[in-house]
Amino acid sequence: MEWLRRLPYALWFFSRGLVTSIAGNISLVILSVALALSLWLFVTDAENPTDRQTFNSAVEISFVNVPTGLAVANSSANTVRIEIEGPANDLSGLRPADFEAEANLGGFERGKHPVPVSVVSKKSDVRVVRTTPEQIEVTLDDLRTKEVPVRAALVGSPQPGFAAGDQTVEPQTATVSGPESLVELVDVAIAEVGVTGRSADFTEDRVVLSPRDARGGEISRVIVNPSTSRVDVRIEQSEFSQQFTVTPKISGIPAAGYNVTGIAVDRAVVTVTGSLPVLNSIDAIAGISTSEISISDARASVVQQVELSLPGDTGVLGTNQVLVTITITPARGEVSFLVVPQVRNVADGLAVTPAQSVLVTLAGDLPALEAVTAESITIIVDAQGLGEGLYVLPMLITPPAGTTVVRVEPGELGIALTLRQ
């Protein structure tokens, strides 16, 4: 443990020697420190050189020490541009909030005064070397306070089919204070509320109040108290929708012998939008008619794109046109003719007793039946290989084109073959 008792003495002896050495070479120490500092400054400046540049944003001016009973009514500028100097790394990324620009109004009276602008940097390594402008013209006016009504102003539009209704604000009045000349212009405090896309009642709390003049222009440099308002807005459904059938409006009749056999609409049901009273006034059975479609003297189907005839103040989802197809076909009927049959292939030397007429009934389209005559109907009876005597034979009937045989009376033909005299 002897070495522990000698440790303090050893430390004292070593320290005394170090101090004596430094004291004897004080000039050498000072020179070393100076050289180290110079080297450090040189390296630092090489890596992060000093730069001078114009700050890329304007700095807002704050008015300080405004005299009691006065307020700033106007100033020739509200912001300043500055030129700054400092290490290049420190100049990058600066914001306007890193600087303070002040116009000290202490000691000024009512009226217009030139006031210097002072700008300082909150960053210790950054200096402001130039301010533009260096001074501004400031107008001081008597401080005034007055009460104005609070009103809501709606911005945007609710969802289609909805409309903004009544609005209520709380509080209903606000106090405006500031320069007398500006406060005098304030007519109302406006709370702007967005209603875009709304479809139900809603409430907005803490809507910022904006002082406005009688024409709606915003007045600056005045203070509104309270600064916010609560706004309740009612959203009402202004447009309803209902489905109705489409009823084509047809005028005229087809040509004689033709009938309308079908009516088709590509959109048989449409959705009509409008106010509830207007929708209720539409006949649910008659539906929505179209513009007029004429089929006068038509001999073929009519296909036409027509517009819907909508009541006033209504609309329709989708296009306002429909495609209407009116099918027109010839009317069908029956007609009967007495036709004399032709007996063919009668053997030589035989004679045929005059055959009786046959009643033939044809069916077909009326236009085709109108062109048929008894002569255009052929009835053939074949007597091939028959001798003298009485016979009941089948008939081969050929009707005109576009017609068919529906009845024949009698169904078979009786003939008499006799020796020719």
C-alpha angles and dihedrals in degrees: 000000000000092000091060091057090051096046097088091051091049092051091049091050093049093047092049089053093049093049091047090051093050093045090053092052101036093134090053091052093050091049091050093051092048091050092048092049092049091049091050092050091048094051092044093050091047093052097038108019123193113262136189122207146150112263108242097223134057118246118224117237119234118207111221134185093022106185117253112267093020134093136190107264098174144350132194090232136012097193138036136210118227141197115217138194133200145098110333093235091053093050094060118086096019118152133200088254088066089070135058119212115188137179109200110214097177113139097013123129133213112301140047120322138173107240126187118232119226120201124187132177122236088210111085094212095050123080129193105226101173137021125198113228100020092196137017138203111250125189117207120200135181113280113247136180130200140163121245133180121261117228135177122237117197120218123199131001132284122239115298109281094029133092135192114255132184122346128203126195131201119231099029094202136037136192119242120200133179141086111357094234091055099039088054089062096053111104103166143358110238126208108199114209126184116227099174111142094001120148102165140045114280144177128222118199125203097015108178113246118228121201110230136183125230091276094050097258117145116246116215130201093042128107124226119207119226091028095204139041139198115241127195116196127190117213114201130191106245100170128049132184134221135171122241134178118247116240114193114223106228126187131188131017131264123258118286111287094026129102137193104247101171145011121198132178122197088220105034091174126039132186112236121199127202145101117322095246091053093048091049090053092062114098104244091205098046091042122183117335127211133226112281121289116197120212096170111153091351117165096180139038117291119223115185139163108225137173125246117250100229125185117249119283093020134109138188132232108247125001122349092228134082133191113237123195117194111190113213119186133171114270115248126226147148132251131182129215134185106232128185110224122231114232110207138185095032110172119249113269093028128104129203120229106235106276121235121246118263123220108229120188117201129193128203147105112326094238089055094044091052089064095051122106130179090252091058091062116083123204117183126191117188117216095175112154096001122136133199113317148071120302140179108212136182120249129227108214121193113191123199119271114282094028136089132205112247101168139012123190116225099023093211131029124236117209137174122220114201136174111272111247 
